[in-house]
Amino acid sequence: MLEALTRHGLHCIELPLIQHQDGPDRATLPALLREGQHDWVAVTSPEAAAVFLEAWEAAGRPQSSVSQVAPELLSAAAAAPIVTFGSPTAVKAWVGLVGLKVAQEKASVCIGSTSAKACASAGLTRVFHPSDPGIPGWVEQVLLAVHEQEQAHSRA
């Protein structure tokens, strides 16, 4: 998504909004990494990367802390006129993080109708989403929101 929007000349900020909990087998990962009985490690998200890095360090590398969202990143995201959502959980987390008033000031662009319904349920009214979920339609909807934003500024 970031790459596709950047190709259109848009400056994007990525702000992880979902907090993950440890699974019951997380403590076994360092030992599994030490044993080396695997061919591949699939890292599927920034959170998974942090979990892997922590376990890798526990398996023999020096300890390192897992970073939190930097306050300046949150401030920059809260100042953005358009916010994108890839899940209903992200909508809930965003509104909880910035508050309903700030969230309502933004155009909300969702990957599909499920996230769009979560926006509506949260009280957000400027919601865009493609009829068919997926990255291409999501990008089109962001561009539509940008166009509407530019039109509103030119009228002001």
DSSP file (Angstrom, degrees, kcal/mol; ACC not computed):
  #  RESIDUE AA STRUCTURE BP1 BP2  ACC     N-H-->O    O-->H-N    N-H-->O    O-->H-N    TCO  KAPPA ALPHA  PHI   PSI    X-CA   Y-CA   Z-CA
    1    1 A M     >        0   0    0      0, 0.0     4,-2.6     0, 0.0     5,-0.3   0.000 360.0 360.0 360.0 -49.0    0.0    0.0    0.0
    2    2 A L  H  >  +     0   0    0      1,-0.2     4,-2.5     2,-0.2     5,-0.2   0.925 360.0  48.2 -58.0 -45.0    2.7    2.5    1.0
    3    3 A E  H  > S+     0   0    0      1,-0.2     4,-1.9     2,-0.2    -1,-0.2   0.915 111.6  49.4 -62.3 -43.8    4.6    1.7   -2.2
    4    4 A A  H  > S+     0   0    0      1,-0.2     4,-0.6     2,-0.2    -1,-0.2   0.907 114.1  44.6 -64.3 -42.0    1.5    2.1   -4.4
    5    5 A L  H ><>S+     0   0    0     -4,-2.6     5,-2.0     1,-0.2     3,-0.8   0.871 109.6  55.8 -71.2 -36.1    0.6    5.5   -2.8
    6    6 A T  H ><5S+     0   0    0     -4,-2.5     3,-2.2    -5,-0.3    -1,-0.2   0.874  99.9  60.2 -62.9 -37.1    4.2    6.8   -3.0
    7    7 A R  H 3<5S+     0   0    0     -4,-1.9    -1,-0.3     1,-0.3    -2,-0.2   0.767 102.1  54.6 -61.0 -24.2    4.2    6.1   -6.7
    8    8 A H  T <<5S-     0   0    0     -3,-0.8    -1,-0.3    -4,-0.6    -2,-0.2   0.289 126.0-103.6 -91.5   9.2    1.2    8.6   -6.9
    9    9 A G  T < 5S+     0   0    0     -3,-2.2     2,-0.4     1,-0.3    -3,-0.2   0.640  74.1 142.4  82.2  14.9    3.3   11.2   -5.1
   10   10 A L      < -     0   0    0     -5,-2.0     2,-0.6    -8,-0.1    -1,-0.3  -0.729  48.2-136.0 -92.8 138.3    1.7   10.8   -1.7
   11   11 A H        -     0   0    0     -2,-0.4     2,-0.3     2,-0.0    -5,-0.0  -0.823  30.9-167.3 -89.6 124.0    3.7   11.1    1.5
   12   12 A C        -     0   0    0     -2,-0.6     2,-0.4   -10,-0.1    65,-0.0  -0.844  18.1-156.1-118.9 150.7    2.6    8.3    3.9
   13   13 A I        -     0   0    0     -2,-0.3     2,-0.6    64,-0.1    -2,-0.0  -0.993  12.8-147.0-122.0 129.2    3.1    7.5    7.5
   14   14 A E        +     0   0    0     -2,-0.4    63,-0.1     2,-0.0    -2,-0.0  -0.873  19.7 178.0 -98.2 123.5    2.9    3.9    8.8
   15   15 A L        -     0   0    0     -2,-0.6     2,-0.1    54,-0.1    -2,-0.0  -0.902  22.3-141.9-129.0 101.3    1.5    3.7   12.3
   16   16 A P        +     0   0    0      0, 0.0    53,-0.1     0, 0.0    -2,-0.0  -0.427  24.1 174.2 -62.6 131.9    1.0    0.3   13.8
   17   17 A L        +     0   0    0     -2,-0.1     2,-0.5     2,-0.0    80,-0.0   0.463  45.4  88.9-119.9  -5.2   -2.2    0.3   15.9
   18   18 A I        -     0   0    0     75,-0.0     2,-0.5     0, 0.0    72,-0.1  -0.853  60.9-149.7-104.5 126.1   -2.8   -3.2   17.0
   19   19 A Q        -     0   0    0     -2,-0.5     2,-0.3    -3,-0.0    -2,-0.0  -0.804  16.7-150.8 -92.7 129.9   -1.3   -4.5   20.2
   20   20 A H        -     0   0    0     -2,-0.5     2,-0.3    27,-0.0     0, 0.0  -0.661   1.1-141.1-100.0 155.3   -0.5   -8.2   20.2
   21   21 A Q        -     0   0    0     -2,-0.3     2,-0.2     1,-0.0     0, 0.0  -0.845  29.7 -98.3-112.1 150.8   -0.4  -10.6   23.1
   22   22 A D        -     0   0    0     -2,-0.3    -1,-0.0     1,-0.1     5,-0.0  -0.450  36.1-132.1 -67.0 136.9    2.1  -13.4   23.6
   23   23 A G    >   -     0   0    0     -2,-0.2     3,-1.5     1,-0.1     4,-0.3  -0.426  28.2-102.8 -81.0 165.5    0.9  -16.8   22.6
   24   24 A P  T 3  S+     0   0    0      0, 0.0     3,-0.2     0, 0.0    -1,-0.1   0.703 119.8  47.0 -65.4 -18.7    1.4  -19.8   24.9
   25   25 A D  T >  S+     0   0    0      1,-0.2     3,-1.4     2,-0.1     4,-0.4   0.323  77.2 103.3-105.4   8.7    4.4  -21.1   23.0
   26   26 A R  G X  S+     0   0    0     -3,-1.5     3,-1.6     1,-0.3    -1,-0.2   0.877  75.1  61.2 -59.0 -37.9    6.3  -17.9   22.6
   27   27 A A  G 3  S+     0   0    0     -4,-0.3     4,-0.4     1,-0.3    -1,-0.3   0.717  98.1  59.1 -63.4 -20.5    8.8  -18.9   25.3
   28   28 A T  G <> S+     0   0    0     -3,-1.4     4,-2.1     1,-0.2    -1,-0.3   0.616  82.3  85.7 -84.0 -11.9    9.9  -21.9   23.3
   29   29 A L  H <> S+     0   0    0     -3,-1.6     4,-2.6    -4,-0.4     5,-0.2   0.900  83.9  53.2 -61.8 -45.0   11.0  -19.9   20.3
   30   30 A P  H  > S+     0   0    0      0, 0.0     4,-2.4     0, 0.0    -1,-0.2   0.927 111.3  47.4 -56.9 -42.9   14.6  -19.2   21.5
   31   31 A A  H  > S+     0   0    0     -4,-0.4     4,-2.3     1,-0.2    -2,-0.2   0.909 111.3  51.0 -63.9 -41.3   15.2  -22.9   22.1
   32   32 A L  H  X>S+     0   0    0     -4,-2.1     4,-1.4     1,-0.2     5,-0.7   0.897 110.7  48.8 -62.9 -39.5   13.8  -23.7   18.6
   33   33 A L  H  <5S+     0   0    0     -4,-2.6    -2,-0.2     1,-0.2    -1,-0.2   0.897 110.5  50.8 -67.0 -39.1   16.1  -21.2   17.0
   34   34 A R  H  <5S+     0   0    0     -4,-2.4    -2,-0.2    -5,-0.2    -1,-0.2   0.894 107.7  53.5 -63.1 -40.0   19.1  -22.5   18.9
   35   35 A E  H  <5S-     0   0    0     -4,-2.3    -1,-0.2    -5,-0.2    -2,-0.2   0.810  93.9-149.4 -67.0 -30.1   18.3  -26.1   17.8
   36   36 A G  T  <5 +     0   0    0     -4,-1.4     2,-0.6    -5,-0.2    -3,-0.1   0.771  44.0 146.1  68.6  26.6   18.2  -25.0   14.1
   37   37 A Q      < +     0   0    0     -5,-0.7     2,-0.3     2,-0.0    -1,-0.1  -0.178  48.2  82.2 -89.4  43.0   15.6  -27.6   13.1
   38   38 A H        -     0   0    0     -2,-0.6     3,-0.1    -5,-0.1     0, 0.0  -0.978  58.5-157.2-143.1 154.3   14.0  -25.3   10.5
   39   39 A D  S    S+     0   0    0     -2,-0.3     2,-0.3     1,-0.3    -1,-0.1   0.776  80.7  16.4 -96.8 -36.4   14.6  -24.2    7.0
   40   40 A W        -     0   0    0      2,-0.0     2,-0.5     0, 0.0    -1,-0.3  -0.956  54.2-151.1-138.7 152.4   12.8  -20.9    7.0
   41   41 A V        -     0   0    0     -2,-0.3     2,-0.7    -3,-0.1    -3,-0.0  -0.992  20.7-150.7-120.4 119.6   11.3  -18.4    9.4
   42   42 A A        -     0   0    0     -2,-0.5     2,-0.6     2,-0.0    -2,-0.0  -0.821   7.8-165.7 -94.0 118.0    8.4  -16.5    7.9
   43   43 A V        +     0   0    0     -2,-0.7     6,-0.0     1,-0.1    -2,-0.0  -0.918  11.5 174.2-104.6 116.6    8.0  -13.0    9.3
   44   44 A T        +     0   0    0     -2,-0.6    -1,-0.1     1,-0.1     3,-0.1   0.438  57.3  10.6-108.2  -1.3    4.5  -11.7    8.4
   45   45 A S  S  > S-     0   0    0      1,-0.1     4,-2.1     0, 0.0     5,-0.2  -0.980  79.0 -96.5-164.3 166.0    4.3   -8.4   10.2
   46   46 A P  H  > S+     0   0    0      0, 0.0     4,-1.9     0, 0.0     5,-0.1   0.882 124.9  52.3 -59.0 -36.5    6.3   -5.8   12.1
   47   47 A E  H  > S+     0   0    0      2,-0.2     4,-2.3     1,-0.2     5,-0.2   0.912 107.6  50.9 -66.0 -41.5    5.1   -7.4   15.3
   48   48 A A  H  > S+     0   0    0      1,-0.2     4,-2.7     2,-0.2    -1,-0.2   0.877 108.1  53.6 -62.8 -36.2    6.3  -10.8   14.1
   49   49 A A  H  X S+     0   0    0     -4,-2.1     4,-2.8     2,-0.2    -1,-0.2   0.907 108.6  48.9 -63.6 -41.0    9.6   -9.2   13.3
   50   50 A A  H  X S+     0   0    0     -4,-1.9     4,-2.3     2,-0.2    -2,-0.2   0.905 111.8  48.7 -65.2 -41.7    9.9   -7.9   16.8
   51   51 A V  H  X S+     0   0    0     -4,-2.3     4,-2.4     2,-0.2    -2,-0.2   0.931 113.4  47.2 -63.0 -45.9    9.0  -11.3   18.3
   52   52 A F  H  X S+     0   0    0     -4,-2.7     4,-2.9     1,-0.2     5,-0.2   0.941 111.7  50.0 -61.3 -47.8   11.5  -13.0   16.1
   53   53 A L  H  X S+     0   0    0     -4,-2.8     4,-2.4     1,-0.2    -1,-0.2   0.903 111.1  49.6 -59.0 -42.7   14.3  -10.5   16.9
   54   54 A E  H  X S+     0   0    0     -4,-2.3     4,-2.3     1,-0.2    -1,-0.2   0.926 113.8  44.9 -62.8 -45.0   13.6  -10.8   20.7
   55   55 A A  H  X S+     0   0    0     -4,-2.4     4,-1.4     2,-0.2    -2,-0.2   0.884 111.7  53.3 -67.1 -37.6   13.8  -14.6   20.5
   56   56 A W  H  <>S+     0   0    0     -4,-2.9     5,-1.0     2,-0.2    -2,-0.2   0.905 110.3  47.0 -63.9 -42.2   16.9  -14.5   18.3
   57   57 A E  H >X5S+     0   0    0     -4,-2.4     3,-1.7     1,-0.2     4,-0.5   0.910 110.4  52.5 -65.2 -41.7   18.6  -12.3   20.8
   58   58 A A  H 3<5S+     0   0    0     -4,-2.3    -1,-0.2     1,-0.3    -2,-0.2   0.757 101.1  63.5 -65.6 -23.2   17.5  -14.6   23.7
   59   59 A A  T 3<5S-     0   0    0     -4,-1.4    -1,-0.3    -5,-0.2    -2,-0.2   0.452 141.8 -52.8 -81.2   0.7   19.0  -17.5   21.7
   60   60 A G  T <45S+     0   0    0     -3,-1.7    -3,-0.2     1,-0.4    -2,-0.2   0.337 105.9 104.4 148.9 -10.9   22.5  -15.9   22.0
   61   61 A R  S  <<S-     0   0    0     -5,-1.0    -1,-0.4    -4,-0.5     3,-0.1  -0.590  80.2 -84.9 -92.1 158.7   22.5  -12.3   20.8
   62   62 A P        -     0   0    0      0, 0.0    -1,-0.1     0, 0.0    -4,-0.1  -0.256  55.1 -94.5 -59.8 149.4   22.7   -9.4   23.2
   63   63 A Q        -     0   0    0     -6,-0.1     2,-0.3    -5,-0.1    -9,-0.1  -0.299  44.2-177.1 -64.7 148.8   19.3   -8.2   24.6
   64   64 A S        -     0   0    0     -3,-0.1     2,-0.2   -10,-0.1    -7,-0.1  -0.990  23.2-119.3-146.8 142.3   17.6   -5.3   22.8
   65   65 A S        -     0   0    0     -2,-0.3     2,-0.5     1,-0.1     0, 0.0  -0.511  23.4-119.7 -84.8 154.2   14.3   -3.6   23.6
   66   66 A V        -     0   0    0     -2,-0.2     2,-0.1     1,-0.0    -1,-0.1  -0.791  35.4-124.1 -90.3 130.1   11.3   -3.5   21.4
   67   67 A S        -     0   0    0     -2,-0.5     2,-0.2     1,-0.1    -1,-0.0  -0.347  16.3-143.8 -79.5 156.7   10.4    0.0   20.4
   68   68 A Q        -     0   0    0      1,-0.1     2,-0.4    -2,-0.1    -1,-0.1  -0.546  43.8 -70.8-103.2 173.0    7.0    1.8   20.9
   69   69 A V        -     0   0    0     -2,-0.2    -1,-0.1   -53,-0.1   -54,-0.1  -0.549  56.7-121.5 -66.6 124.8    5.3    4.2   18.6
   70   70 A A    >>  -     0   0    0     -2,-0.4     4,-2.0     1,-0.1     3,-0.7  -0.458  12.4-127.3 -69.4 138.5    7.3    7.4   18.8
   71   71 A P  H 3> S+     0   0    0      0, 0.0     4,-2.4     0, 0.0     5,-0.2   0.854 110.3  54.9 -54.9 -36.9    5.3   10.5   20.0
   72   72 A E  H 3> S+     0   0    0      2,-0.2     4,-2.1     1,-0.2     5,-0.1   0.844 106.3  51.7 -68.3 -31.1    6.4   12.5   17.0
   73   73 A L  H <> S+     0   0    0     -3,-0.7     4,-2.5     2,-0.2    -1,-0.2   0.920 110.4  48.1 -67.9 -43.6    5.1    9.7   14.7
   74   74 A L  H  X S+     0   0    0     -4,-2.0     4,-2.6     2,-0.2    -2,-0.2   0.909 111.4  50.7 -62.5 -41.9    1.7    9.8   16.4
   75   75 A S  H  X S+     0   0    0     -4,-2.4     4,-1.3     2,-0.2    -1,-0.2   0.917 111.0  48.3 -61.5 -43.8    1.6   13.6   16.2
   76   76 A A  H  X S+     0   0    0     -4,-2.1     4,-0.6     1,-0.2     3,-0.3   0.909 112.8  48.1 -63.6 -42.1    2.4   13.4   12.4
   77   77 A A  H >< S+     0   0    0     -4,-2.5     3,-1.0     1,-0.2    -2,-0.2   0.900 109.1  53.1 -65.3 -40.4   -0.3   10.8   11.9
   78   78 A A  H 3< S+     0   0    0     -4,-2.6    -1,-0.2     1,-0.2    -2,-0.2   0.758 107.5  53.1 -66.9 -23.6   -2.8   12.8   13.9
   79   79 A A  H 3< S+     0   0    0     -4,-1.3    -1,-0.2    -3,-0.3    -2,-0.2   0.599  85.4 107.2 -85.7 -11.8   -2.1   15.8   11.6
   80   80 A A    <<  -     0   0    0     -3,-1.0     3,-0.0    -4,-0.6   -68,-0.0  -0.396  65.1-144.7 -68.5 142.2   -2.7   13.8    8.4
   81   81 A P  S    S+     0   0    0      0, 0.0    26,-2.5     0, 0.0     2,-0.4   0.700  84.5  44.9 -79.4 -18.2   -6.0   14.7    6.6
   82   82 A I  E     -a  107   0A   0     24,-0.2     2,-0.4    -5,-0.1    26,-0.2  -0.988  64.7-171.5-131.4 134.6   -6.5   11.1    5.4
   83   83 A V  E     -a  108   0A   0     24,-2.9    26,-3.0    -2,-0.4     2,-0.3  -0.975  11.1-148.7-125.1 138.3   -6.1    7.9    7.4
   84   84 A T  E     -a  109   0A   0     -2,-0.4     2,-0.4    24,-0.2    26,-0.2  -0.832   7.6-160.6-108.6 148.5   -6.3    4.3    6.0
   85   85 A F  E     -a  110   0A   0     24,-2.5    26,-2.0    -2,-0.3    27,-0.3  -0.992  17.7-178.7-131.5 130.3   -7.6    1.2    7.7
   86   86 A G  S    S+     0   0    0     -2,-0.4    -1,-0.1    24,-0.2    24,-0.1   0.393  75.9  18.7-103.1  -0.3   -6.9   -2.4    6.9
   87   87 A S  S  > S-     0   0    0      1,-0.1     4,-1.4    28,-0.1     3,-0.2  -0.984  73.4-114.2-162.5 156.3   -9.1   -3.9    9.7
   88   88 A P  H  > S+     0   0    0      0, 0.0     4,-2.1     0, 0.0     5,-0.2   0.839 116.3  59.4 -61.8 -32.5  -11.9   -3.0   12.1
   89   89 A T  H  > S+     0   0    0      1,-0.2     4,-2.5     2,-0.2     5,-0.2   0.878 101.7  53.3 -64.2 -37.3   -9.5   -3.4   15.0
   90   90 A A  H  > S+     0   0    0     -3,-0.2     4,-2.6     2,-0.2    -1,-0.2   0.876 106.8  52.8 -65.2 -37.1   -7.3   -0.7   13.5
   91   91 A V  H  X S+     0   0    0     -4,-1.4     4,-2.5     2,-0.2     5,-0.3   0.955 111.3  45.8 -60.8 -50.6  -10.3    1.7   13.4
   92   92 A K  H  X S+     0   0    0     -4,-2.1     4,-2.2     1,-0.2    -2,-0.2   0.909 113.9  48.6 -60.4 -43.5  -11.0    1.0   17.0
   93   93 A A  H  X S+     0   0    0     -4,-2.5     4,-1.9     2,-0.2    -1,-0.2   0.905 111.3  50.4 -64.5 -41.9   -7.4    1.5   18.0
   94   94 A W  H  X S+     0   0    0     -4,-2.6     4,-2.8     2,-0.2     5,-0.4   0.940 111.7  46.2 -62.4 -49.2   -7.1    4.7   16.0
   95   95 A V  H  X S+     0   0    0     -4,-2.5     4,-2.0     1,-0.2    -1,-0.2   0.896 114.0  49.8 -62.3 -39.4  -10.2    6.3   17.6
   96   96 A G  H  < S+     0   0    0     -4,-2.2    -1,-0.2    -5,-0.3    -2,-0.2   0.839 114.0  46.3 -65.8 -32.6   -9.0    5.2   21.0
   97   97 A L  H  < S+     0   0    0     -4,-1.9    -2,-0.2    -5,-0.2    -1,-0.2   0.912 128.1  20.9 -77.9 -45.3   -5.6    6.7   20.4
   98   98 A V  H  < S-     0   0    0     -4,-2.8     4,-0.4    -5,-0.1    -3,-0.2   0.614 108.6-115.2-102.7 -13.9   -6.5   10.1   18.9
   99   99 A G     X  -     0   0    0     -4,-2.0     4,-2.3    -5,-0.4     5,-0.2   0.060  28.3 -84.9  91.3 153.8  -10.1   10.5   20.2
  100  100 A L  H  > S+     0   0    0      1,-0.2     4,-2.5     2,-0.2     5,-0.2   0.884 123.0  56.4 -63.7 -41.6  -13.4   10.7   18.3
  101  101 A K  H  > S+     0   0    0      1,-0.2     4,-0.7     2,-0.2    -1,-0.2   0.938 112.5  40.7 -59.5 -48.5  -13.2   14.4   17.6
  102  102 A V  H >4 S+     0   0    0     -4,-0.4     3,-0.9     1,-0.2     4,-0.4   0.918 114.6  52.8 -65.6 -43.2   -9.8   14.2   15.9
  103  103 A A  H >< S+     0   0    0     -4,-2.3     3,-1.2     1,-0.3    -2,-0.2   0.863 104.9  55.8 -61.5 -36.2  -10.7   11.0   14.1
  104  104 A Q  H 3< S+     0   0    0     -4,-2.5    -1,-0.3     1,-0.3    21,-0.2   0.702  97.0  64.4 -70.4 -19.1  -13.9   12.6   12.7
  105  105 A E  T << S+     0   0    0     -3,-0.9    -1,-0.3    -4,-0.7     2,-0.2   0.628  95.8  76.2 -76.4 -13.1  -11.8   15.4   11.1
  106  106 A K  S <  S-     0   0    0     -3,-1.2     2,-0.5    -4,-0.4    20,-0.4  -0.590  84.0-117.2 -99.6 156.0  -10.1   12.9    8.8
  107  107 A A  E     -a   82   0A   0    -26,-2.5   -24,-2.9    -2,-0.2     2,-0.6  -0.826  33.2-147.1 -83.1 131.6  -11.2   11.1    5.7
  108  108 A S  E     -ab  83 127A   0     18,-3.3    20,-3.1    -2,-0.5     2,-0.6  -0.908  13.0-168.9-105.6 120.1  -11.1    7.4    6.5
  109  109 A V  E     -ab  84 128A   0    -26,-3.0   -24,-2.5    -2,-0.6     2,-0.3  -0.944   9.6-165.5-115.2 119.5  -10.2    5.1    3.7
  110  110 A C  E     -a   85   0A   0     18,-3.2   -24,-0.2    -2,-0.6    31,-0.1  -0.698  29.5-130.1-108.5 153.5  -10.8    1.4    4.3
  111  111 A I  S    S-     0   0    0    -26,-2.0    23,-1.1    -2,-0.3     2,-0.3   0.764  87.8 -16.4 -69.9 -25.8   -9.6   -1.7    2.5
  112  112 A G  S  > S-     0   0    0    -27,-0.3     4,-1.8    21,-0.2     3,-0.2  -0.936  81.6 -75.3-164.6-174.9  -13.2   -3.0    2.4
  113  113 A S  H  > S+     0   0    0     -2,-0.3     4,-2.6     1,-0.2     5,-0.2   0.778 117.0  62.0 -69.4 -28.2  -16.7   -2.8    3.7
  114  114 A T  H  > S+     0   0    0      2,-0.2     4,-1.6     1,-0.2    -1,-0.2   0.939 109.4  41.2 -64.3 -45.9  -16.0   -4.5    7.0
  115  115 A S  H  > S+     0   0    0      2,-0.2     4,-2.0    -3,-0.2    -1,-0.2   0.873 113.1  55.5 -67.7 -36.6  -13.6   -1.8    8.1
  116  116 A A  H  X S+     0   0    0     -4,-1.8     4,-2.3     1,-0.2    -2,-0.2   0.895 106.1  50.6 -62.7 -39.9  -15.9    0.8    6.6
  117  117 A K  H  X S+     0   0    0     -4,-2.6     4,-2.6     1,-0.2    -1,-0.2   0.880 107.8  53.6 -64.4 -37.0  -18.7   -0.5    8.8
  118  118 A A  H  X S+     0   0    0     -4,-1.6     4,-1.7     2,-0.2    -2,-0.2   0.887 107.7  51.2 -64.5 -37.8  -16.4   -0.2   11.8
  119  119 A C  H  X>S+     0   0    0     -4,-2.0     5,-2.7     2,-0.2     4,-0.7   0.945 111.2  47.0 -61.8 -48.1  -15.8    3.4   10.9
  120  120 A A  H ><5S+     0   0    0     -4,-2.3     3,-1.0     1,-0.2    -2,-0.2   0.909 111.2  51.3 -61.3 -42.6  -19.5    4.1   10.7
  121  121 A S  H 3<5S+     0   0    0     -4,-2.6    -1,-0.2     1,-0.3    -2,-0.2   0.822 108.0  53.2 -63.6 -30.9  -20.1    2.3   14.0
  122  122 A A  H 3<5S-     0   0    0     -4,-1.7    -1,-0.3    -5,-0.2    -2,-0.2   0.590 124.7-102.7 -80.7 -10.3  -17.3    4.4   15.6
  123  123 A G  T <<5S+     0   0    0     -3,-1.0     2,-0.4    -4,-0.7    -3,-0.2   0.583  72.7 142.8 100.2  11.6  -19.0    7.6   14.4
  124  124 A L      < +     0   0    0     -5,-2.7    -1,-0.3    -6,-0.2     3,-0.1  -0.712  23.2 180.0 -86.9 136.4  -16.8    8.5   11.5
  125  125 A T        +     0   0    0     -2,-0.4     2,-1.4   -21,-0.2    -1,-0.1   0.720  63.3  71.2-113.0 -26.7  -18.7    9.9    8.6
  126  126 A R  S    S+     0   0    0    -20,-0.4   -18,-3.3   -22,-0.2     2,-0.4  -0.637  70.2 156.6 -93.2  79.1  -16.2   10.6    5.7
  127  127 A V  E     -b  108   0A   0     -2,-1.4     2,-0.4   -20,-0.2   -18,-0.2  -0.901  22.3-174.6-116.4 131.5  -15.5    7.0    4.9
  128  128 A F  E     +b  109   0A   0    -20,-3.1   -18,-3.2    -2,-0.4   -16,-0.1  -0.939  12.5 156.9-120.0 143.4  -14.3    5.6    1.6
  129  129 A H        -     0   0    0     -2,-0.4   -18,-0.1   -20,-0.2   -17,-0.1  -0.950  38.8-108.9-161.8 148.8  -13.9    2.0    0.6
  130  130 A P        -     0   0    0      0, 0.0   -17,-0.2     0, 0.0     8,-0.1  -0.399  23.8-126.3 -75.5 156.5  -13.8   -0.1   -2.6
  131  131 A S  S    S+     0   0    0      1,-0.2   -18,-0.2   -19,-0.1   -19,-0.0   0.838 105.8  43.4 -69.8 -31.4  -16.7   -2.3   -3.6
  132  132 A D  S    S-     0   0    0      2,-0.1     5,-0.2   -20,-0.1    -1,-0.2  -0.969  97.3-123.7-114.0 119.1  -14.2   -5.2   -3.9
  133  133 A P        +     0   0    0      0, 0.0     2,-0.2     0, 0.0   -21,-0.2  -0.247  60.2  93.2 -62.4 147.8  -11.6   -5.4   -1.1
  134  134 A G  S  > S-     0   0    0    -23,-1.1     4,-2.0     1,-0.1     5,-0.1  -0.722  81.7 -79.8 147.4 165.9   -8.0   -5.3   -2.0
  135  135 A I  H  > S+     0   0    0     -2,-0.2     4,-2.9     2,-0.2     5,-0.2   0.911 118.8  53.3 -62.4 -47.6   -5.0   -3.1   -2.5
  136  136 A P  H  > S+     0   0    0      0, 0.0     4,-2.1     0, 0.0    -1,-0.2   0.931 114.6  41.4 -58.2 -45.5   -5.8   -1.7   -6.0
  137  137 A G  H  > S+     0   0    0     -5,-0.2     4,-2.1     2,-0.2    -2,-0.2   0.860 113.3  54.7 -67.4 -34.9   -9.3   -0.6   -5.0
  138  138 A W  H  X S+     0   0    0     -4,-2.0     4,-2.1     2,-0.2    -1,-0.2   0.930 107.9  48.9 -63.0 -46.5   -8.0    0.8   -1.7
  139  139 A V  H  X S+     0   0    0     -4,-2.9     4,-2.5     1,-0.2    -2,-0.2   0.922 109.7  52.6 -59.5 -45.2   -5.4    2.9   -3.6
  140  140 A E  H  X S+     0   0    0     -4,-2.1     4,-2.0    -5,-0.2    -1,-0.2   0.895 109.2  49.7 -57.8 -40.9   -8.1    4.2   -5.9
  141  141 A Q  H  X S+     0   0    0     -4,-2.1     4,-2.4     2,-0.2    -1,-0.2   0.867 108.4  52.1 -68.8 -36.3  -10.2    5.2   -2.9
  142  142 A V  H  X S+     0   0    0     -4,-2.1     4,-2.6     2,-0.2    -2,-0.2   0.934 110.0  49.6 -62.4 -44.7   -7.2    7.0   -1.3
  143  143 A L  H  X S+     0   0    0     -4,-2.5     4,-2.4     1,-0.2    -2,-0.2   0.875 109.8  51.3 -62.9 -36.7   -6.7    8.9   -4.5
  144  144 A L  H  X S+     0   0    0     -4,-2.0     4,-2.5     2,-0.2    -1,-0.2   0.916 110.4  48.6 -63.7 -43.6  -10.4    9.8   -4.5
  145  145 A A  H  X S+     0   0    0     -4,-2.4     4,-2.3     2,-0.2    -2,-0.2   0.895 111.2  50.6 -63.9 -39.8  -10.2   11.1   -0.9
  146  146 A V  H  X S+     0   0    0     -4,-2.6     4,-2.7     2,-0.2    -2,-0.2   0.930 110.3  50.0 -61.8 -45.6   -7.1   13.1   -1.9
  147  147 A H  H  X S+     0   0    0     -4,-2.4     4,-2.5     1,-0.2    -2,-0.2   0.922 111.5  47.4 -59.6 -46.1   -9.0   14.6   -4.9
  148  148 A E  H  X S+     0   0    0     -4,-2.5     4,-2.3     2,-0.2    -1,-0.2   0.888 111.4  52.0 -63.2 -38.8  -11.9   15.5   -2.6
  149  149 A Q  H  X S+     0   0    0     -4,-2.3     4,-2.1     2,-0.2    -2,-0.2   0.923 110.7  47.5 -62.7 -44.7   -9.5   17.0   -0.1
  150  150 A E  H  X S+     0   0    0     -4,-2.7     4,-2.1     1,-0.2    -2,-0.2   0.892 111.0  51.6 -64.5 -39.6   -7.9   19.1   -2.8
  151  151 A Q  H  X S+     0   0    0     -4,-2.5     4,-1.5     1,-0.2    -1,-0.2   0.903 109.0  50.6 -62.8 -41.6  -11.3   20.3   -4.1
  152  152 A A  H  X S+     0   0    0     -4,-2.3     4,-1.0     1,-0.2    -2,-0.2   0.896 111.4  48.1 -64.1 -40.3  -12.4   21.3   -0.6
  153  153 A H  H  < S+     0   0    0     -4,-2.1    -1,-0.2     1,-0.2    -2,-0.2   0.865 108.9  53.1 -69.2 -35.3   -9.2   23.4   -0.2
  154  154 A S  H  < S+     0   0    0     -4,-2.1    -1,-0.2     1,-0.2    -2,-0.2   0.797 109.5  49.4 -71.0 -26.6   -9.5   25.1   -3.6
  155  155 A R  H  <        0   0    0     -4,-1.5    -1,-0.2     1,-0.2    -2,-0.2   0.719 360.0 360.0 -80.3 -22.4  -13.1   26.1   -2.6
  156  156 A A     <        0   0    0     -4,-1.0    -1,-0.2    -5,-0.2    -2,-0.2   0.469 360.0 360.0 -80.8 360.0  -12.0   27.5    0.7
